[in-house]
Amino acid sequence: MMLSRLTHHSRLALAGTRLFSASPAARQESSDGWLSKLLVRKIEPTKESHSRMLSDKEVIYELQTHNVRCGEMDNYLNNYERYHNEVQERTVGGQLQQELVGSWQVTVGDQDQCLHLWKYNGGYKAVDAARTAHLEQKDLAALLKERGCLLRARHSQYLLAFSFWPPPAPREGHHLYEIRSYLLKPGTMIEWGNNWARAIHYRREGDEAFAGFFSQVGRLYNVHHIWCYDDLQHRKETRENAWFKPGWDECVAHTVPLIGGMQSRITWPTRFSPTQ
């Protein structure tokens, strides 16, 4: 039976709806309707890059993921706070165009992990200038060397922001952030963007949408959606309410087949994070 194969979310979307079928042909038509949603539509060739079609700003973001050695979290956070202060001083002084957007510590997901989101105004020229400064300026280089001894693994990505997501802006107060990361099947980024350009409108009422990005350098076809909630209960209620909005279920049905892997991490801002 088709209904028995529906996901939990799909059953929520259909709750309270009575299905009528006057004949086997009608049942087949209904079945084909759901199957059509689960098929990845063909993407037509284009002469324009995906990045230009999905992002409209000359701003590069870097997402750093650091896995900290057990027992070294306090030392690591002290090191990163000093590093942030040094970079911020140079940015204010006009030497760099590097700005920390958010800094989070994972509480549910990969343990002993921190994520840092940096913004480079000026595109890859600003990225190149920052790299040169980190190599040539001894105080920055010393902090990086010290940090390396506190980590067991790390990786980074350069990202672009989806043009249809709100630009990341600092939040005041005390919030929980969920970072949902998707590994898409190659060739499906435009399809993802087309669907989420509509889907994001269903998630704006509670102001929970913080930022959305797709990777340019590093692990490719990687998408990151960052959501902001008051707490886990607020997250639960907000996500459940989305299923009562007509059209949200269709967006989910169209995007699920595009995903090759995904993960969710619950995080809290560090004490020096610009967004709280």
N, C-alpha and C positions, 0 to 999 in steps of 0.2 A: 504494500500500500504506500502511495506517495506521501500521505500525511505522516506515516510512521517514520519516514526518513527526514522529516523536517528538523532543523535545529531547534534548540530550546527557544531562541529568540524568535524564530519564525512562528512557533506555536503561540508565543505571547502576542505576536502581531495579528494572529488569526483568532485569538480568544474572543468568544462571543459572536463569531460570524457563523451563520448557518450556510452550509454548502448544499445547493440543489443541483441535481443532475437528472434530467428527464430521460436520458438514453445513454447507452455506451458511447455513442459518438460525442455527446456533450461531456462525458467524463474524460474522454481522450483529449478533447479540446482544452479542458481545464488543466490536465496534466501537461500538455504541450506548452501551455502558458507559463507554468512554473519552470519547465525545462529550458525554455527560451531565456529566462532570467539567469539561469545558471551557466549559460554558454558565454564564452568570451567573444565579443563581437570583433570582426575583422577591422584592423586599423589600416587606413589608407596610407600609401606612401606620401611623404611630405618633404619639401626641400628646406624647411625651417627646422632648426634644432629644437629638441624637446625643452631645453632650458629656456629658450626665448618664448616658447608657447605657454609655459607654465609659470614663469617668474618674470616680473617686470622691473626689477631693481638691480642696480649694479652694486650689490652688497653681498659679501661672502660671509657665511657663518661656519664656524668650526665647532664640532662636537667632540670633546675629549672624554674618553672613558678610561678611568683609572681603577684598577683592582689593587687594593691596599693590602700589605702584609698584615696578618693577624697580630693584633696588639699594637699596631703603629698608627691607628687612625688619628689620635690626638696630635702626634708629631706631624703627620701628613697635613692635617687641616691648618696647623700653625704655619707650616712651610708654604702652603698654597695661599694663605691670607697675606703673608709677606710678599709673595710673588705678585699677587693681585695689586697690592699697594704700589709696588715698583712700576708695574705696567700702567696703572692708572695715572701715576705722577708724570710719566712720559707722554701719555695721551693728552693730558691737560696741557702739557708744555708744548704740544704740537710735534713731538718727535715720532709718535706712533699714531695709527688710526685703528687701534685695537681696543675694544670695549667689552667687558664682561656683561652678558645679558642675564645669566642665571647659573647658579651653582647648587647642586643637590647631592644628598647622600641617600643611597638606596636603603629602604627598610624592608620591602617585600620584593623578592627577586634575587638577583645576585648579591650576596652579602659582602660586606667590606668593599663596596664599590661606590665611587663618586663620579658624577658627570658634570661637565662644565661647558657652557655654551658661550662662545665668543663671537663677536660681530666685528667685521673688518669693513669700515667705510672706505670706499675707493677700490673695491674689487681686488683682483689678484696682485696688483701693484702694492696694495697695503699689506697683503699676506707676505710678499717677498721682502718688503721693508722690515716687517716684524721678525722674520726669520734671520735676516742679517743682524739685526740688533741683538737678538738672543745669542748669536754666535760671538759677536764682537764685544759686547758689554759684560765685563767680568762679574758684576753683581747678579745679573740675570742668569748668566751661565752657572754661577755657583749654586743658585737656588735650584736650577734644573738638575744639577749633579746630585745635590742633597736629596731631592725628591726621588730620583731614580733608585736610591737605596731603600726607599720606603714602599716601593711597588713590587708586585709579583707579576703583573701584566698590564698592558695599556694599548690602546689604539685610538686613532682619530679619523675624522672624516671632514671634508669640506662640503658644505651644503648650500643650497639655494632655498629661499622661502617661497612657498606657493603664493601666488598673487591673490588668490581668493580667500586665504586665511587672514585674520587680523594680524597686523604687525606686533611682534612681542613688545609689551610695555610692562614696566615694573608694577607689581601688585603690593599693596600695603596690607598690614595685618599679619596673619599666620595661616598659611595654606598648605594643603597637600597637593603635590603634583604627580600626575600619572604620565609616564612616558611610554607610549605604545609604538613599538617599532615593527615595521612590516618589511619583509624581503619579497619583492614582487618578481613575477616571472618576466624574463627579458622580453621587451617589446610591448609591455602593457602599461607604461607610465602615463601615456596620454589618456588611455581608457580610465585609469585611476583618477586622473585629474578631472576628466569630464564628469565623472560620477560624484566626486567629492565637492566640486564646485556647486552642485545642488545640495549635497548632503549637509554641508556646513551650515546651511541656513536653518536646519532643524536643531542645531546645537548652539545657537547664539543667545537664546532667551536668558539663560542663567549666567552668561558671561564666562562660561567654563573653558572656551577655546582660547588657549594661550598662544600657540604657534604651530605651524606645520611646515615641514621641510622635506626635500628630496636630495639624495646624495649626488655629488659631482665628481669627487675624488675620494678614493678609499673603497670601501665596500659599496658596490654599485647596485642600482635598483633597490635602494634602501630608503624607506619613508619613515619619518618620525612625526607623530602627532603628540603634542604636549597639552594636557588638560589640567585645569586648576580647580580644585574643590576645597570646601571648608574642612571636610573630613571624609572618612570612608562611607559613613551613612549618607552624606550629601552626594557622594559619587554614585552610590547604589540608586538613590531616588532619581537623580538626574538621568542616568542611563536607562532606567526603566520607563521614565516618562517619554523618552524619545520614541518608543514603540507605539505610542498612541497618536503620533503625528502622521497623517497620510503621506506616503511617499518615502519615509525613512526605510521601511522594510524593502522597498524596491532597490534603493541605493545599496543596502547591505547585500542583497541577493546578487547584484551585478558585480560587486567588488570582491566578494569571497573567492570566486574562481581565479582571481588575479594573483592571489597570495600564495607564495611558496613556503613561507614560514613567518612566525610572528612571536613577539613577547611583550609582556606588560610589566613595568616596574613602578612600584609605589615609592615616591621619594619625598623628602622634606628639605627645604632650603638650608644651606649652611648659614652660619652667622654673618658671613660677609657677602652673601648673595644679594645683588641689587634688587631682585624680585623676591618678595616674601609671601 
